[in-house]
Amino acid sequence: MQLIYQVAAAQRGLDALETLLRYLSMASDWVSGADLRAAVEEVFLDAGDEEMTARAERWAEKWIEDGIKKGRQEGLQDGLQQGLQQGRREGERAGLLAAIELGLELKFGDAGLRLYPEIAAIEDTARLKTILDKVKSAAAAEEVQRFYREW
């Protein structure tokens, strides 16, 4: 409805056309500013309308700027999401390793702590969870070692 109002309120045909083109460029991902610019130039350059050509240039510049801005925002959002996910994985891994280290020390003493450097090199959190469960149920440090080496 806003589009219809803006087109109807336009004082000149060029203003109405500009409103329609701007709407098309923002309302659809499949029509790019470059596509609209090419279409406008094809029609209006042939007609010799310099004012419309100048407007098309301004629209193209604005669409390029808007595209860059949108791309940056999407890139920041993607980067933030990836960073949060990476942080969660690292935090989960660090928590599991701390629990395993404490469990090895409390349950098996120095013999258990000797296993920790090997276990700390493991990246897979699912594997670390199963090792932590094994630390809880194992009778000896060697049992834990056999378990994660056979995995």
N, C-alpha and C positions, 0 to 999 in steps of 0.2 A: 504494500500500500504506500509505503514511503517513496518507493521508486516512482509510482504513478503520480504522486503528488509533486515530486521534484521535476518530473518531465513536464507536467501540466503548468507548473509555475515558471518554467524557463522562459526568459524573455525572447530568446532567439533560438533558431533551430540548432545552431552550433552548441548552445548551452544544453539543450535537451540531448543531443547526441553525446556530448561529453558525459552527462549523467548516466546515460545508458552504457557507455563504454566502461566507465568507472565501475558501475554495478557488475557488469560482466566479468571484469578482471578480478573483482573481489569475491564474487559469489561462486566462482567455479575454479577448481584446480586444473581442469583440462584446457582452459583458455588462458594462455599466458599474455603478459603485456607485449611481448614481441609479436605474437600472433595478431593482436589487435592493432598494434602499430603498423605492421605490414599491410593489413587490410585497409586501414585509414589512409596510409600513404598511397596505396594503389588507386584508391578512389579519388582522393583529393589532389594528389600531385597531377594526375591527368587533367583534373578540372582547373588546375592552376590556383587553387585556394591556399595562399601562403599563410593566412591566419590559422586555418585548420591544421596545416602542416606543422606550424610552430606549436600549436596546442598538443598535437600528437607527440612531438619531441618532449614537451614537458611531462605528459602522461607517462611516456616510456621511462623518463628519468625517475619519476616518482615510483612507478611500479618496480623498477630495478632497486631503488632504495628500500621500498617496502619488502621486496623479496629478500634482500640482504638482511634486513632487520628481523624478518620472520625466521630466516635460516639461522641467524645467531641465537634467537630465542629458543628455537628447537634444539640447536646444538647444545646450548647451556642446559636445557631440560634433560636431554639425553645424557650429557656428561654428569649432571647431578645424580640422575637415577643410577647410572653405572657406578659412580663413586659411592653412593649409599649401599648398593648391593655388594660392592667390593669390600666396603667397610664392615658390613654385616658378616660376610664370609670370613674376613680376617679376625673379627672379634669372636666369632663362634669358634674358629680354629684355636685362637689364643686361649679361650676359656677351656676348651677340651684339653689342650696341652697342659695347662696349669692343673686341671683336675687329675690328669694322668700322672703328672709328676708328683703331686701330693700323694696320690694313691700308692704309687710305686714306693715312695719313701716311707710312708706310714706302714704299709703292709710288708714290704720286703727289705727295707733299709738300704744299705749301700748296694746290695746286689740288684735291687730294683732300679736305683738311680743310674746304674751303669747302662741300663737299657734306654734311658731317656734320649740321649743324642740321636740314636737311630730312629726312635719314634718321632722326635721333633722334626725330622726331615720329611715326614709324610704330609702331603698336602690335602689329601682327600678327607673331608670331614666325616663322611659316612664310615670310612675305615677307622678314623680316630674314635668315633662313638662306639664301634664294636670292640676296639682295644680297651676303652675305658670299662665297658661291661666285663671284658675278660679279666681286667685287673681286679675287679670286685669279686669274681668267682674263682680265680686261680689260686692254687695251693702254694705255688712257687713261682719265682721270677722267670725261671726257664720255661715254664708253661706259657707265660705271656709272650716270651720271645719266640717260641715255636709257632704260636698262633699268628703273630703278625708277619713272620717271615714266610709262612706257608700261604698267606693271603694272596 
